[in-house]
Amino acid sequence: MTVLQMLDIASDDARSADLFIYGHTLDPRGLYMLSTVGTSAAQRWEIGQVENNVKDLRKPDSCTAIEVGIEFLPSALGTWIANFEGKPRIAIDISCMPRPTMAAVFQAILEAGDRKMVRLDVLYVLAEYTPPPGQLPPNEDICPINDWFAGWPTNATASTSLVVGLGYERDKASGACEYFDASETWVFVPQSSILDYQSTVEANNDVLLARALRRDLAATYHVERPTETFGLLASKVSQIASKMNPVLLPFGPKIFFALCLLVASVYREAGVWHVTGDSDLPDVPHVASAHTPAFRVELGPIERE
């Protein structure tokens, strides 16, 4: 599989997709794209924890969907893509999608890209600012998000270089970094039109960020410029992979997590890790803002000579 093309798009550009995928959620922000973009898709899948493989689902707004159990998602999506005539156009709303679910969706689409052309639109809604939770669940364990994104270092004895995306929960990232005996730790600081988030991110990661700044290991990325961020992240991982083993630890906006998955699909040495317990933060409703960054990526088989 190779990334043939990538560009930023307006969320409306994802209308009329062949398949619209979103995560089960009660958060109004997680249903915003469904109501504004997803209703025009030929088919909609809601991903959740259901016992059966798939079942029909009718949302309160009369928008029909198919509910797919997370454990059945990879095979169901792989089969759907394989049986689709022509190049499938898939849109995925990651705004409120759990990270393990997102990784499973990306894995199925990326694996399908080894066999046929696929167009993927990734949609994200920034939330209006809410203060970070006062109490956080403990970092239970730190592990790859799944086996496919575990990373395949060419030199298992090489030292580790961490690439950490900062979130706004206090000391969550610094606690996770202590798990690794990393030779260096790069930090990526999110910047967006919701200015209060950046100031809180910097305040709640002050020690980790100060250390990175002293060592010139810090970078700022723009949440609303995903293609630019992909280039910045891919360039850094490429530099690291030539001498160390890169491990991506993406806290913060889920669009950065999605970009880490995409980078790791290009640089297979890189692993994408997460903290178990991180997906169990308090389910506080968020108000969708007017800022909806999105990007389109064209995937396809690698041409052999």
C-alpha atoms as one frame of an Amber mdcrd trajectory, in Angstrom:
protein
   0.000   0.000   0.000   1.187   3.514  -0.738  -0.222   6.991  -0.168  -0.852
   8.254  -3.695  -2.202  11.676  -2.794  -3.176  13.666   0.283  -4.848  17.048
   0.637  -6.918  19.084   3.060 -10.603  19.305   2.191 -13.742  20.972   3.478
 -15.965  18.571   5.379 -18.728  19.124   2.795 -16.419  17.598   0.179 -17.080
  14.224   1.827 -20.767  14.292   0.932 -22.064  11.439  -1.211 -19.479   8.980
   0.094 -20.184   5.337  -0.570 -19.741   4.560   3.144 -19.815   6.858   6.173
 -18.347   5.419   9.404 -18.743   6.908  12.873 -18.391   5.697  16.440 -21.269
   5.058  18.820 -21.517   8.025  21.172 -23.973  10.110  23.177 -21.805  13.200
  22.727 -23.549  15.770  20.470 -20.198  16.558  18.840 -19.921  12.934  17.722
 -23.202  13.180  15.799 -22.537  16.520  14.120 -20.913  15.074  11.010 -23.570
  12.387  10.785 -26.288  15.009  10.483 -24.383  17.394   8.193 -22.394  15.015
   5.953 -23.314  11.421   6.724 -26.953  11.657   5.669 -25.891  11.965   2.035
 -23.759   8.801   2.095 -25.007   5.696   0.335 -24.498   3.663   3.510 -23.730
   4.422   7.159 -22.030   2.236   9.761 -22.089   2.949  13.473 -19.277   1.163
  15.282 -19.966   0.043  18.834 -19.913  -2.767  21.360 -22.666  -5.067  20.100
 -22.937  -8.822  20.549 -24.156  -9.573  17.044 -22.170  -9.051  13.869 -24.338
  -6.298  12.373 -27.866  -5.057  12.874 -30.093  -2.328  11.502 -30.157   0.843
  13.525 -32.419   3.868  13.296 -31.211   7.082  14.842 -33.641   9.537  16.452
 -33.307  11.778  13.396 -34.523   8.900  11.189 -31.081   8.478   9.665 -30.765
   4.756   9.048 -27.472   3.030   9.743 -25.981  -0.399  10.246 -24.501  -1.079
  13.663 -21.272  -3.074  13.466 -19.629  -4.675  16.477 -16.025  -3.589  16.949
 -14.804  -7.190  17.006 -16.396  -7.811  13.583 -15.276  -4.524  12.034 -11.999
  -5.577  10.327 -13.526  -8.534   8.490 -16.775  -6.720   7.671 -14.995  -3.663
   6.292 -12.419  -5.710   4.409 -15.184  -7.735   2.753 -17.197  -4.613   1.910
 -14.202  -2.982   0.202 -13.246  -6.161  -1.665 -16.788  -6.588  -3.034 -17.237
  -2.934  -3.995 -17.154  -2.326  -7.739 -14.661   0.379  -8.588 -12.863   2.674
  -6.135 -14.783   2.975  -2.854 -15.171   6.415  -1.298 -15.133   6.086   2.477
 -15.651   8.905   4.982 -14.869   8.436   8.663 -15.784  10.790  11.490 -13.148
  10.388  14.205 -14.382  13.179  16.498 -15.623  10.862  19.259 -14.273   7.539
  18.042 -12.226   5.547  20.597  -8.604   5.150  19.567  -8.675   1.318  19.379
 -11.739   1.529  17.112 -10.019   4.096  14.912  -6.957   1.860  14.619  -9.146
  -1.095  13.574 -10.880   1.009  10.894  -7.593   2.336   9.539  -6.030  -1.123
   9.526  -8.858  -2.574   7.437  -8.736   0.311   4.955  -4.938   0.312   4.700
  -4.848  -3.447   4.155  -7.477  -3.083   1.430  -5.234  -0.454  -0.165  -2.718
  -3.239  -0.839  -5.195  -4.712  -3.318  -7.209  -1.851  -4.834  -7.572   1.926
  -4.935  -9.425   3.438  -1.968 -10.345   7.058  -1.260 -10.543   7.934   2.417
 -11.914  11.196   3.844 -11.116  11.752   7.525 -13.399  14.226   9.304 -12.950
  15.894  12.673 -14.947  18.442  14.659 -13.130  20.624  17.172 -15.038  21.011
  20.426 -15.633  24.312  22.104 -13.331  24.635  25.086 -14.179  22.790  28.267
 -11.806  22.570  31.240  -9.850  19.318  31.559 -11.237  16.734  33.992 -10.171
  17.249  37.589  -9.697  13.532  38.185  -8.128  11.132  35.732  -8.080   7.350
  35.645  -4.612   5.934  36.265  -2.297   4.926  33.423  -3.096   1.211  33.624
  -0.769  -0.041  30.919   1.159   1.247  27.917   1.120  -0.879  24.793   0.768
  -0.721  20.995  -2.709   0.272  19.892  -2.909  -3.105  18.120  -0.561  -5.679
  16.603  -0.672  -4.160  13.110   0.560  -0.792  14.392   3.090  -2.275  16.837
   6.065  -1.225  14.709   8.655  -3.381  13.000  12.104  -1.974  13.828  14.917
  -2.967  11.515  17.327  -2.933  14.447  15.761  -4.284  17.615  18.806  -3.268
  19.685  18.678   0.399  18.659  17.577   2.991  21.194  14.046   4.379  21.299
  12.955   7.840  20.233   9.532   8.928  21.490   7.256  11.236  19.532   4.596
  12.476  21.936   1.506  14.424  20.992   0.497  16.534  23.979  -3.046  16.555
  25.337  -4.498  18.933  27.880  -4.907  16.457  30.767  -2.395  17.273  33.488
   0.759  15.148  33.474  -0.894  12.362  31.451   1.833  12.453  28.812   4.739
  12.842  31.231   3.544   9.838  33.239   3.452   7.732  30.093   6.915   8.879
  29.025   8.392   7.538  32.244   7.552   4.024  31.033  10.093   4.257  28.209
  13.846   4.401  28.520  13.961   6.699  25.513  17.133   8.352  24.291  15.122
  11.365  23.201  11.539  12.567  23.488  10.022  14.820  20.853   6.845  16.679
  21.793   4.234  17.964  19.360   2.082  20.813  20.691  -1.373  21.311  19.123
  -2.444  24.770  17.992  -5.957  25.564  16.789  -8.543  28.313  16.506  -9.790
  27.368  19.996  -6.978  29.242  21.734  -7.794  28.167  25.291  -6.739  24.605
  24.512  -3.158  25.501  23.661  -2.607  27.513  26.833  -4.005  24.653  28.934
  -1.882  22.082  27.064   1.252  24.097  27.746   0.382  24.687  31.414  -0.488
  21.033  32.112   2.654  19.714  30.409   5.028  22.411  31.596   7.842  20.164
  32.835   7.853  17.872  29.794   7.575  20.803  27.393  10.327  22.813  29.105
  12.698  19.847  28.885  11.930  19.397  25.186  12.424  23.104  24.457  15.816
  23.101  26.182  16.903  20.233  23.928  15.287  21.667  20.792  12.936  18.669
  20.608   9.599  20.489  20.400   7.348  21.304  17.455   3.994  23.031  17.090
   1.439  21.632  14.661  -1.799  23.154  13.389  -4.830  20.973  14.086  -6.654
  22.584  11.180  -3.859  21.844   8.684  -3.702  18.040   8.716  -1.741  17.604
   5.473   0.927  20.008   6.704   1.018  18.144  10.020   1.358  14.819   8.224
   4.385  16.167   6.359   5.964  17.485   9.549   5.370  14.216  11.391   6.492
  12.003   8.498   9.683  14.019   8.086  10.535  13.633  11.760   9.804   9.891
  11.793  11.910   9.429   8.663  14.874  11.139  10.354  14.458   9.098  13.524
  14.086   5.747  11.743  17.530   6.050  10.183  19.212   5.815  13.596  16.661
   4.883  16.292  13.344   3.102  16.717  10.429   5.590  16.636   7.486   5.133
  18.987   4.490   7.441  18.503   2.486   8.248  21.619  -0.313  10.546  20.424
  -2.313  12.231  23.169  -4.414  15.262  22.336  -6.719  15.791  19.332  -7.776
  12.577  17.653  -6.902  13.945  14.243  -3.247  13.822  15.338  -3.746  10.194
  16.352  -5.189   9.474  12.883  -2.174  11.107  11.248   0.146   8.978  13.406
  -1.620   5.847  12.144  -1.133   6.990   8.577   2.553   7.803   9.129   3.077
   4.400  10.756   1.548   2.739   7.689   4.245   4.402   5.570   7.135   3.916
   7.999   6.514   0.422   9.282   9.380   0.745  11.773   7.235   3.138  13.796
   4.818   1.858  16.417   1.711   3.695  17.603   1.195   3.211  21.320  -1.497
   4.272  23.746  -2.301   4.243  27.423  -5.054   1.886  28.520  -7.391   3.941
  30.654  -6.905   6.915  28.325 -10.130   5.986  26.510 -11.997   5.897  29.815
 -11.973   9.610  30.519 -15.252  11.036  31.872 -17.899  11.163  29.133 -18.634
  14.880  29.282 -20.796  16.265  26.458 -18.946  18.674  24.182 -20.353  21.406
  21.978 -19.243  21.203  18.358 -17.388  24.290  17.196 -17.490  25.759  13.705
 -14.012  24.374  12.981 -14.072  21.083  11.076 -10.644  20.119   9.696 -10.644
  17.227   7.256  -8.283  15.561   4.833  -8.496  13.176   1.905  -5.993  10.438
   1.195  -5.858   8.252  -1.908  -4.464   4.788  -1.218  -3.433   2.089  -3.634
  -1.170  -0.874  -4.289   2.558  -0.337  -4.697   3.475  -0.653  -8.349   6.046
  -3.394  -8.903   8.606  -3.211 -11.693
